[in-house]
């Protein structure tokens, strides 16, 4: 069955494919097959897929078997050992020290796993197995009964993000908004906690030496740390096109800010749009920015584009924090905040 995921997921500008195909083979292994683009709906997922569920796993406190190393022939073990021994003839130290060097290298040769069998390694060279961490839920089950008492270290909440027959994308958004409100206002939030920061949240922020801009969280904001004081995340910056009839404020449209250095053939040039790493709370001006999208026609573009707008209620909140972003009188007369 082919499904489309929504919820806190962002679009193809940030985190890759968002249309996947899940298949379960005769051995009970479920694999995910990804499309190359969420908009290229005629491209079928290809390749062998990625196993995401295994039929059996060791108990969480039991050490799994060590992975095998390459066989000796794959990395030319005998040739490498021979090369090292050939350098003994050029050793300039005394004979006693040379014998110590030979003994040390021989000890290392002897400790290498024969045929790549890492179980033969000395105990001191084996990686120690650390039991998987156990994390107590941040919320109590009674308080999150509606959500099954779940808590997670993932970026997405314990909601069904799949839309399809009988479930519209608007239903996903409605449940997501209810969950965010619950996390921001519910009794599960510790008293005195700062505002929650969720994956895909819109925020108004101000980078050093820059003016206030709109940002969207694209990485690093997990459910487990959403109210942490020292949360650090990655955010995409948006550029603002002013409204033709309103001089001040953010009454126009927003689009992701293009990265002028971006080169699709050079990964060192960065991402297609400008990202800011390690964003912390000190750069945030306004949390929980409410937005909506709109399809508009732009004269210099051949096709209509989707832009982001900020709600009047959010801009009113911004004007309270930053008086320079005053609300136009004509807008205040038309809305009730």
N, C-alpha and C positions, 0 to 999 in steps of 0.2 A: 504494500500500500504506500502510495506517495503522500507525504504530508508536508505542510508548511508550518514553521515554527514562528511564533510571535512573542508577545510578552515583553520582557526587558531586552530582548535581542535588538541590536541595531541593524542597519542595513548593510549593503555590500560595500559601502565606503569604509567600513571599519573592520569587521570581524569575519569576513569571508562568506562562504556559501550559507544560504538559509533555506534551501530546499534539499531534502535528503530522501533517500530511499532506504528503508529498513527491511532486511530479509533474514529469515531464519533458515539455516540449512538442515539437512537430514541428521546432522550430529548435534543439533540443538544450539549451535553458535549463531548469535545475531550479529550481523555486520551492517555498517552504515555506508551507503554509497552517496557521494556528494556530487551535486551539479557544480559546474564551473562558474555559473552566474545565476542569481536569483531571478533575473529578467529573461534569460535565454531559455524559455520553457520548452523549446524543441530539442535541447541538448539532453540526451539521456545520461544518467550517471554511468560511469564506466570504471574499469579496473576491478581488482579483487575485493575492494572494500576494506573497512577497518573493523576488526572484531571489537565489540563494545560490551558484550556479555559472554562470560565463559561458563561452560557447563560445570566445571568444578574448580575450586580454589582451595588452597591450604587454609586451615584455621588461622584466624588473625594473630594468634600468639605463637604459631609454629613457623619456623624458618623455612622458606622455600629452598629448593635445591639451587646451588650456584650455577650460573650460566656457564656454558662451556667456552673455552678460549679457542682461538684458531689452531688447527692442527699444525704440527711442526713443519710440514712441507709447505703450508700456505705462507709462512713468513720466513722460510729458508733458515731454519734454526741452525743446522749444521754449518752452513756457509757463514753465518754471523759469528758463531762460536769460533770458527777457524780464523776469521778475520781478526778477532780480538787476540787470539793466541799468536798470530803472526807478528803482532806489535811487540811481543816480549823481546824479540831480538834487538829492538831499538831502545830498550830500557837503559837509562844512564845511571841508575842508582847502584848501590852495592848488591851483591848476590843475596845477602840475607833479606834485604827489603824486597827484592824481586820475588823471592819465594813466598813472601807474605802476600804480594799482589796476586801471584798465580793461585795461591790457596783461596783468596777471597773471591776471585772470579770463578774458580771451580765450585765453590760453595753456592754461588748464585746460579751457575749452570745446573747443579744438582737439584736446586729447589724449583726449577721451572717445571710446570705440569707436563708430564709425558703425554703426547698426543692431544693436548688441549684439555685434559681431564682435570678440571680445577678442584675436584675433591681430593686430589693428591697433594695440594698445597699444604705447607706447614700451617698450623693453626694461627700463628702470629701474622701470616700473610693473607688470611681469609678476611673478607669484609664481615664485620660483626652485624648480626641481624638485630635491628631495633624493633620492638613490638610497635604495631601501628598505633598512632595516638587515639585516645578516646576523649572526645569533647562533650562536655555536658551541654544540653540545649540552653540557649540564652533565655528562651521563653518557657513557661510552664504549660503543660498540656491543657489545663482548664481554661487558660486565657486564650489559647489558640485552638479551641475545640473546632472552630469552623474550618481550620486548615489542618486538622488532624494532629495538632500538637507538634508539628514538625519545625525544625530549625536546621539551617544548612550553612556550610562554608562556600556554597556555590554562588554564582552571580545572579541566578534566577530564583525566584520564590517558589514555594511548594504549590504551584498552580498548574493547571493543564494549559500549556501554551499552544496546543494544536487547534487550528480552525479548519473547518470542513463542513460536510453536510450536517445540518442541524446545529452548527456552532459557528457564529460569525466572528470575524476579527474584532468587532466591537464588543462581543461578549468577553473576549480575552482582556481587552483594555479595561472594561468595567471591573472585572475581578482584580486586575492588577492595581487599578487605582484604589480599590477597597483595601487591598493588602498594604499598599504604601501608607494610606491613611491610618490603618491599624498600627503599623510600625511607628508612625510619627506621633500619633496621639493616644495609642492604647496603653493599658496598664503594664504591658510587658516591657516598656521602655524604662530603664532605670531613671530614677528621679535625678534631675540635674544634667542629664545627657544632652550633648549638642544635637542639632537637627540631623536627621538621617540623610545619608548620601547613598543613592542607589545607582546601580548600573543603568546607563542610558538616561539618567536625570539631566535636565537642562538647568544651568546655573548662570547667574550673572557674576562675573569675577573680574579682577583687575591684576594683571601681571605687572611686575616692577617696571616703572617707566612708561607704562601704557595706560590708555583709557579703559573704561569699563567695556566689557564685551560679553557676548553670549558664548557659553561653552556647553559641551555635552560630554558626560562621563562615558568613556569607551572601554576602560579596563581598570581593574584593581579594586573596585568597590563591591566587595562580597557582602552577603547578608550578615555574616558573623561580625564584620567590623563596621557596619553602616553607621553606628553611633559612637565609634571610637573617637577620642579627642585627636589622636595622632594619625588618623586615616590619611593615606597617600594614594593617589590615583592618577590615571592618564585621561586627558580631556582633549577633545577636538574643538578648535576655535571656529566661530562663525563670523562672517562679515555681514554688515548691515547696509542695506540699500534704503535710504530715507524715504519716507512717504512724501509724495510731491506736494501735498497740501498742509503738512505739519512740519515745521522747521526743526523743533527740538524733540529729543526723546527717541525711543525705539519703536515708533509706530509704523515703520516700514517692514520690509521682508528680510529674512536671514537665509544665507546659504553657507555651507562649509567653506572656510577660507582656503583657497588653493595654495599648494606649496610651490612657489616659483622655481625651486630647484629640482622638482620631481622629474625623474627619468625612469620610465617603466623598465628599462634595460639595465639600470644601475641601482641596486638595492641600497647603496650608500647615500643616495640622494634623499632618502626618507620616504614617507608615505605621500599619497596623492594630495591629502589635505593636512593642514598644519596641526600637529599634535603637541601638547605640552605634557612633559613627564613630571612625576613626583609633585603633583598639585596637592597642596595641603589647605587646611581651613583658613589660614591667614590670608589667602588670596580670594576667598569667597565673599562676595558682597551680598548676594541674595540667594537663598535656597529655594528649592521647589518651584522653579519657574514653570508656569503653565503655558503650553503652546498648542497650536493647531496648524495643520498643513493646508495648503491651497495650491491649486493648479492655475498658473497665470501664463499669459503670452507676453514675451519680451520681444521688442522690435528687432534686435540684432541676433536672435536665436531662431533657428528654423522650426523647432518644435516647442510646444508648451512645456514648462518646467514646474517642478514641485518646490515650493518655498515654505519656510517656517515663519509663523507670526506669533507674537507674544500677546496673551490676553490682556484686556484692559485692567482686570483685577490685579494682575501681577505688576503691571506698570504703575498702578496706584501704590502698591507696596514699595516699589522702588523709589517712587517720588517721596515717600515718607522717610526713607533712609537717606536718600540723596536729593535734597531740595532742588538741585539744579535740573533734575528731570521732572519738571512741573507737569501737571496734567492740564491739557487744553480745556478751557471753559466749555467749549462745545461738546467735549467728550463727557465731562462731569455731568452735564445737564441731561445726557442720554442714558447713562448707566446708573445703577444702584449698587454701591459697594458697601 
